[in-house]
Amino acid sequence: MDSLLGQQEIVIKPLGKTLKNLDQYIGATILGNGLVTLILDVGALL
């Protein structure tokens, strides 16, 4: 990473039964603009 574009406080909700097998994600959130975004588990990617 070369730079940080911004920072937000978010609430991370756990993934449902259908997506719980995706080990690289810790959950999802809804951003201020209404987009649903998956949250990566950076530790699992290393």
N, C-alpha and C positions, 0 to 999 in steps of 0.2 A: 504494500500500500504506500502510495506517495503522499496522499493528503486526505484529510477528513473533510467531507462536504457539509456535514451538519450533525446535529444531535437532537434526539427527541426522547421524551419519557413515554413509554408504551406499557400496555398491559398485555402480557403473553398468555394466551389461552391454549390449553393442551389440544393436540390434534385428536380428531374423532377416531372411532374404531377402524374406519376404512384406511386412514393414513398413518396410523400409529406404527406401522412397520418401517416408515421412513426414518432411519436412525440418524441421518444427517440433519434433521430438523428437530427443534425443541418445542415448537408450537407455531401459532399464527397470531396476527394482530390486524386490526383495521386502522389504517392511517387516517389522518385528518381529512384527506381528500376522498375518503371512502374506499380506497383500494385495500383488498385483503392481501396480506403479505406473509409468506412463510419466513420463519426466523431460523437461520442456520445455527447449528451447534458447531462452532469453530473448532472446539477440542476434538470432536469426532472426525473432522476433516484432516487433522494432522497425523 
